[in-house]
Amino acid sequence: MSNRHTSPDQHHHAQCGCDEVLSTDYHIQADRRRFVLDGMAVIGGLAAGLTLPTGAASAQDAENPVLNIGYLPITDATSMLTAYAMGYFEDEGVTTEAPELIRSWSGLVEGFVRGRFNLVHLLKPIPVWMRYNNDFPVKIMAWAHINGSGLVVGGRSGIESFAELGGTQIAVPYWYSIHNTLIQMGLRNAGLRPVIQRQEDPLADDEVNLLILPPPEMPSSLAAGQIDGYIVAEPFNAAGELLAGGRLLRFTGDMWENHPCCVVCMNEKQVNARPEWTQRVINAVVRGSEYAQQNKGKVAEMLSRDGQGYLPMPAEVVRRAMTHYDEPEYRDSGAVSHPDWRVGRIDFSPYPYPSATKRLVVEMNQTLVEGDTTFLQGLDPDFVADDLVEYRFVEEALRQHPGANYLDELTRKERIKL
């Protein structure tokens, strides 16, 4: 419960049946597993529960291994899922198993490091932790998407700006995420101080308590008045609007123009051992990105529960999550404060700009988290941009599919206006 707001949205929760609706929405068709994105309280919890091996799995020993894709059912996975659904991997001669839905980031990382998956999408700060805290040979191969997140508050909370978030409880999906970084950048800019404490402890008027909450729980927790807001990837913002009486306070792409969020990752050892196979994989992903950017409505329908069922949300929610952005309601409320920016609610442009990696490393050092952050100390942003990211394959794929480069160029300056 918030220290400041006893939200009237609790009454909405009692009347809307959000728990029932959301519970239904997190079940994929009968032959698919239930989605529970459980999250982790701290990145250290992943380290404690997982030993990171460096050996390649036997499935990777073949000259042309089978591609095994692991994903969380969020719009961040769209490029990979589209490449599979549209047959682009097959076109490249890559034998591919059906993408496997995984319940949690920890499960996805574990499957990746143990060789169960050889292509995954991860929150961009996670590969930073894996490579520099655990010495695991992960490589960022491309950006999975850009933008695609937002800050949602209760529709009747009375919160109209970042400056009015003092004394509130805000949920983030993961300490090491662009979401946690951007919310703290916005709070500091508004003169507020992020803290991490028990929800029942008192808050000063200029403090905002941050807590980890699994994304599927965010809309119903907001409707119940258990939190005052949340910042997360789609389609949970759209679900909050349509199912839980939430209101978009700000889109993250309107704060950091075309920012990275999830990235496409592979094992560096496999990349180096099989460059031709790797190139064909990335060709297909880049082609999937191009199709998704040019056909958002069709892709939303295809991926939704009402289409091929990769995402356990109805088409109405996924469509809103991918297309509903440049609207008068958002410009009037300030959710979109920079309509002149070339930004959508979510976009797909795979080139991994070094300038964004460098800025993210800088901001990670300013971001309050729980757990040990020793590995970040002295981590040089220029080194990370060169060492963590593999550019050659995505650059070649873009030469073959130039239309996939939605942002048109391979260099840029980061524009952040909080």
LINHUCOR-V858382 format. One record per residue. RES is the residue in one small letter. PHI is phi in degrees with one decimal (none if undefined). OMEGA is omega in whole degrees, 0 to 359 (999 if undefined). D_LAST is the distance of its C-alpha to the last C-alpha in Angstrom with 1 decimal. Layout:
RES_PHI_OMEGA_D_LAST ; RES_PHI_OMEGA_D_LAST
This chain:
m_none_180_27.1 ; s_-68.0_173_24.3 ; n_-74.0_187_25.2 ; r_-99.2_189_23.6 ; h_-110.7_165_24.0 ; t_-96.2_198_27.4 ; s_-66.5_171_26.0 ; p_-65.1_177_28.2 ; d_-67.4_173_27.0 ; q_-58.8_179_29.8 ; h_-67.6_175_32.2 ; h_-61.4_181_30.6 ; h_-58.3_182_31.0 ; a_-66.1_185_34.7 ; q_-99.5_190_35.3 ; c_-87.8_183_33.3 ; g_68.2_184_34.9 ; c_-59.9_181_31.6 ; d_-58.9_182_33.2 ; e_-67.2_181_36.0 ; v_-64.5_182_34.0 ; l_-67.1_177_31.5 ; s_-60.1_178_34.4 ; t_-64.7_184_36.1 ; d_-68.7_180_33.0 ; y_-95.0_169_32.9 ; h_-109.3_173_36.4 ; i_-79.6_182_37.0 ; q_-48.1_192_40.4 ; a_-51.5_184_43.4 ; d_-92.4_181_43.9 ; r_-122.7_185_40.5 ; r_-77.0_178_39.1 ; r_-72.8_180_36.9 ; f_-94.5_172_33.2 ; v_-132.7_180_32.0 ; l_-80.8_192_28.7 ; d_-78.2_179_29.5 ; g_69.0_177_26.8 ; m_-139.5_180_27.4 ; a_-69.5_179_26.6 ; v_-145.2_178_26.1 ; i_-64.3_176_26.3 ; g_-62.2_178_29.4 ; g_-63.6_177_31.1 ; l_-69.7_179_31.2 ; a_-64.3_182_32.8 ; a_-66.6_185_35.3 ; g_-98.9_187_36.4 ; l_-145.1_171_36.5 ; t_-92.3_186_38.5 ; l_-94.7_179_37.1 ; p_-78.6_179_40.1 ; t_-109.3_180_40.2 ; g_-77.5_178_43.2 ; a_-82.4_179_43.0 ; a_-73.1_183_44.3 ; s_-61.8_180_47.7 ; a_-65.8_181_46.1 ; q_-92.9_185_44.4 ; d_-81.0_181_47.7 ; a_-67.3_178_48.8 ; e_-60.8_176_48.6 ; n_-126.0_186_46.5 ; p_-66.0_173_45.0 ; v_-72.5_178_43.9 ; l_-82.7_178_40.2 ; n_-119.1_186_39.0 ; i_-100.6_172_35.5 ; g_-112.6_182_33.7 ; y_-153.0_166_30.7 ; l_-93.4_186_28.8 ; p_-79.5_176_29.0 ; i_-131.2_185_25.4 ; t_-65.3_177_24.1 ; d_-58.7_183_23.0 ; a_-87.7_190_26.7 ; t_-56.3_185_27.3 ; s_-61.3_179_28.2 ; m_-67.9_181_30.8 ; l_-66.0_178_32.1 ; t_-65.4_179_32.4 ; a_-59.6_178_34.3 ; y_-72.6_185_36.7 ; a_-63.5_182_37.2 ; m_-89.3_177_37.8 ; g_80.6_184_40.2 ; y_-73.0_175_38.4 ; f_-63.9_178_39.4 ; e_-60.3_178_42.9 ; d_-59.5_180_42.8 ; e_-86.3_181_42.0 ; g_77.9_180_44.9 ; v_-100.4_177_42.9 ; t_-72.4_189_44.5 ; t_-132.2_171_41.8 ; e_-77.0_176_42.1 ; a_-58.9_179_40.3 ; p_-54.4_183_36.7 ; e_-104.9_178_36.8 ; l_-75.0_180_34.5 ; i_-117.8_188_33.5 ; r_-77.2_190_32.5 ; s_-143.9_175_30.1 ; w_-61.6_180_28.1 ; s_-63.3_178_30.8 ; g_-66.0_179_33.6 ; l_-67.8_178_32.0 ; v_-63.7_180_31.6 ; e_-61.6_178_35.2 ; g_-62.3_180_36.6 ; f_-68.7_185_34.9 ; v_-72.0_180_36.2 ; r_-91.5_175_39.6 ; g_86.6_176_40.1 ; r_-67.3_176_40.0 ; f_-120.5_174_37.2 ; n_-118.1_172_36.7 ; l_-149.2_182_33.7 ; v_-143.0_167_30.6 ; h_-113.4_181_26.9 ; l_-136.0_170_24.9 ; l_-55.1_191_21.4 ; k_-55.6_178_20.5 ; p_-66.1_182_20.6 ; i_-65.1_175_24.1 ; p_-60.3_176_25.9 ; v_-60.0_179_24.5 ; w_-64.1_183_26.2 ; m_-61.1_186_29.3 ; r_-78.1_189_30.0 ; y_-102.4_174_29.3 ; n_-99.9_186_30.2 ; n_-119.1_176_33.0 ; d_57.1_176_34.2 ; f_-94.1_187_34.2 ; p_-80.4_177_34.4 ; v_-86.7_174_31.5 ; k_-128.4_170_30.1 ; i_-80.0_185_27.1 ; m_-99.7_182_28.8 ; a_-171.0_170_26.1 ; w_-85.1_178_22.8 ; a_-73.5_179_23.7 ; h_-169.4_171_20.8 ; i_-130.8_182_17.2 ; n_61.3_172_14.5 ; g_86.4_179_16.6 ; s_-140.2_180_14.7 ; g_-163.5_176_13.0 ; l_-106.6_182_12.7 ; v_-109.9_174_16.0 ; v_-123.9_178_17.3 ; g_-61.4_184_20.9 ; g_-62.5_179_21.7 ; r_-116.7_181_23.5 ; s_-78.0_184_21.4 ; g_82.4_180_20.2 ; i_-81.2_184_16.6 ; e_-116.0_183_14.5 ; s_-158.3_176_11.0 ; f_-57.3_183_9.4 ; a_-62.5_181_11.4 ; e_-96.0_180_14.4 ; l_-87.7_180_14.4 ; g_-57.2_179_16.4 ; g_79.4_184_19.8 ; t_-112.1_177_19.1 ; q_-111.4_183_19.9 ; i_-122.3_180_17.5 ; a_-92.6_172_19.1 ; v_-123.9_185_17.9 ; p_-81.1_189_20.4 ; y_-169.2_180_21.0 ; w_-62.8_181_20.0 ; y_-93.6_181_19.8 ; s_-150.9_175_17.4 ; i_-62.4_181_14.1 ; h_-65.7_179_13.5 ; n_-66.6_179_14.2 ; t_-65.2_184_12.2 ; l_-70.7_179_8.9 ; i_-62.1_180_9.7 ; q_-72.0_174_10.5 ; m_-60.9_180_7.5 ; g_-66.7_179_5.7 ; l_-65.5_180_9.1 ; r_-61.7_179_9.6 ; n_-63.1_180_6.8 ; a_-89.1_179_8.7 ; g_81.3_180_11.9 ; l_-107.0_185_13.1 ; r_-118.5_175_15.2 ; p_-71.4_176_15.5 ; v_-135.1_175_19.3 ; i_-126.3_183_21.7 ; q_-153.8_176_24.9 ; r_-65.3_182_27.4 ; q_-62.6_182_26.3 ; e_-79.0_179_29.3 ; d_-75.6_182_28.4 ; p_-67.5_178_27.2 ; l_-117.7_171_23.6 ; a_-73.7_182_22.6 ; d_-63.3_181_20.6 ; d_-101.5_180_17.6 ; e_-108.4_175_18.0 ; v_-127.7_181_16.8 ; n_-86.2_179_19.4 ; l_-104.3_180_18.5 ; l_-142.7_177_21.5 ; i_-82.7_176_22.6 ; l_-142.5_176_23.9 ; p_-57.8_183_25.5 ; p_-50.8_180_23.6 ; p_-62.6_180_26.8 ; e_-86.4_187_27.0 ; m_-64.1_182_23.5 ; p_-60.2_181_24.4 ; s_-69.7_177_27.7 ; s_-66.5_176_26.3 ; l_-64.7_181_23.8 ; a_-63.5_180_26.7 ; a_-82.3_181_28.9 ; g_77.8_180_26.6 ; q_-78.3_174_26.5 ; i_-136.5_179_22.7 ; d_-96.4_180_20.1 ; g_-177.2_177_17.8 ; y_-154.3_176_17.1 ; i_-125.1_191_14.8 ; v_-164.7_176_17.0 ; a_-79.0_173_18.3 ; e_-74.0_14_20.3 ; p_-95.9_185_22.8 ; f_-74.9_173_22.0 ; n_-69.3_177_19.3 ; a_-62.4_178_21.9 ; a_-63.7_177_24.5 ; g_-62.7_178_22.6 ; e_-67.9_189_22.5 ; l_-84.8_188_26.1 ; l_-115.2_188_27.8 ; a_-130.8_177_26.2 ; g_68.3_180_25.1 ; g_-84.5_178_21.3 ; r_-135.5_178_18.6 ; l_-70.8_176_15.3 ; l_-82.5_181_12.5 ; r_-161.6_171_9.8 ; f_-84.4_182_10.6 ; t_-67.7_177_9.2 ; g_-67.9_175_10.3 ; d_-89.8_177_8.1 ; m_-101.1_176_5.0 ; w_-121.7_188_7.6 ; e_-61.8_176_10.3 ; n_53.2_182_13.6 ; h_-75.1_173_13.0 ; p_-75.4_176_16.2 ; c_-137.9_173_17.2 ; c_-92.7_180_21.0 ; v_-127.6_178_23.3 ; v_-86.1_186_27.0 ; c_-126.1_174_29.2 ; m_-139.3_177_32.9 ; n_-81.4_183_35.2 ; e_-58.3_181_35.7 ; k_-64.6_179_39.4 ; q_-69.2_178_39.9 ; v_-58.8_182_37.8 ; n_-70.5_182_40.0 ; a_-76.9_186_43.2 ; r_-134.8_185_42.7 ; p_-64.2_181_40.7 ; e_-67.5_177_42.4 ; w_-63.6_178_41.7 ; t_-59.3_180_38.1 ; q_-61.2_179_37.7 ; r_-66.3_176_39.1 ; v_-62.5_183_36.7 ; i_-69.9_174_33.6 ; n_-55.0_182_35.1 ; a_-67.6_179_35.2 ; v_-63.0_180_31.7 ; v_-64.3_177_30.4 ; r_-64.6_176_32.6 ; g_-63.5_177_31.3 ; s_-62.2_179_27.8 ; e_-61.4_181_29.0 ; y_-64.3_181_30.9 ; a_-63.4_180_28.1 ; q_-64.7_184_25.7 ; q_-87.5_185_28.4 ; n_-139.3_187_29.8 ; k_-60.0_181_27.1 ; g_-62.8_179_29.2 ; k_-64.1_181_32.3 ; v_-66.9_178_30.7 ; a_-57.8_178_29.2 ; e_-63.5_183_32.7 ; m_-62.9_185_34.3 ; l_-79.8_188_32.2 ; s_-72.0_176_32.3 ; r_-59.0_181_34.9 ; d_-85.0_177_36.7 ; g_-108.0_181_36.9 ; q_-91.0_169_37.7 ; g_78.9_176_36.1 ; y_-70.5_177_33.7 ; l_-112.5_186_31.0 ; p_-83.7_179_32.5 ; m_-124.5_176_30.7 ; p_-65.4_184_32.3 ; a_-58.4_180_31.6 ; e_-58.1_181_29.9 ; v_-71.2_182_27.1 ; v_-66.2_179_26.7 ; r_-62.6_178_26.8 ; r_-62.3_181_24.0 ; a_-62.2_184_22.0 ; m_-106.7_188_22.6 ; t_-130.1_190_22.8 ; h_-89.5_186_21.3 ; y_-140.4_186_18.0 ; d_-80.6_185_18.3 ; e_-121.5_179_19.9 ; p_-54.5_181_20.2 ; e_-59.9_181_19.5 ; y_-79.1_177_15.9 ; r_-66.9_180_15.3 ; d_-66.9_183_16.9 ; s_-83.7_183_15.1 ; g_93.3_175_11.5 ; a_-59.3_170_11.4 ; v_-114.9_181_11.4 ; s_-100.3_181_9.5 ; h_-129.0_182_10.5 ; p_-65.1_178_14.1 ; d_-80.7_178_15.1 ; w_-72.4_178_13.6 ; r_-85.9_189_16.4 ; v_-136.4_171_15.1 ; g_-114.6_178_17.1 ; r_-61.5_167_16.9 ; i_-143.4_179_18.5 ; d_-134.8_184_19.9 ; f_-131.0_180_22.5 ; s_-146.8_198_22.6 ; p_-81.3_186_24.4 ; y_-69.5_184_24.1 ; p_-89.7_187_22.4 ; y_-58.9_179_20.6 ; p_-59.4_181_21.3 ; s_-61.0_179_18.2 ; a_-72.3_177_16.1 ; t_-61.5_180_18.7 ; k_-61.8_181_18.5 ; r_-66.4_180_14.8 ; l_-63.5_179_15.2 ; v_-61.1_177_18.1 ; v_-60.4_184_16.4 ; e_-70.2_177_13.7 ; m_-60.3_178_16.6 ; n_-72.2_179_18.2 ; q_-100.7_189_15.5 ; t_-94.3_177_15.4 ; l_-72.6_177_17.9 ; v_-140.8_167_20.5 ; e_-92.6_178_24.1 ; g_100.9_184_26.8 ; d_-79.1_179_27.8 ; t_-113.6_183_25.2 ; t_-55.5_184_27.9 ; f_-62.7_180_27.6 ; l_-80.2_185_24.2 ; q_-68.2_180_25.5 ; g_78.3_179_26.5 ; l_-74.7_186_25.3 ; d_-79.4_182_24.8 ; p_-58.8_179_21.9 ; d_-64.2_179_24.2 ; f_-63.1_181_27.0 ; v_-61.1_181_25.1 ; a_-60.7_179_24.0 ; d_-85.2_190_27.7 ; d_-90.7_185_29.4 ; l_-81.4_189_27.5 ; v_-103.7_176_27.0 ; e_-104.2_187_30.0 ; y_-96.6_193_29.5 ; r_-62.9_184_33.1 ; f_-74.2_179_33.6 ; v_-69.6_177_30.5 ; e_-65.7_177_31.1 ; e_-66.5_178_34.7 ; a_-62.0_179_33.7 ; l_-71.1_174_31.4 ; r_-66.7_178_34.4 ; q_-78.6_182_36.4 ; h_-130.8_186_33.7 ; p_-62.2_179_31.7 ; g_-67.8_180_30.4 ; a_-73.9_181_28.4 ; n_-83.3_184_26.0 ; y_-53.7_182_23.7 ; l_-88.3_166_21.4 ; d_76.3_186_24.6 ; e_-134.3_183_24.3 ; l_-106.5_172_24.5 ; t_-133.7_178_22.2 ; r_-160.6_171_18.7 ; k_-107.7_181_15.9 ; e_-72.2_179_12.7 ; r_-113.8_180_9.8 ; i_-125.7_177_6.3 ; k_-134.6_187_3.8 ; l_-82.7_999_0.0
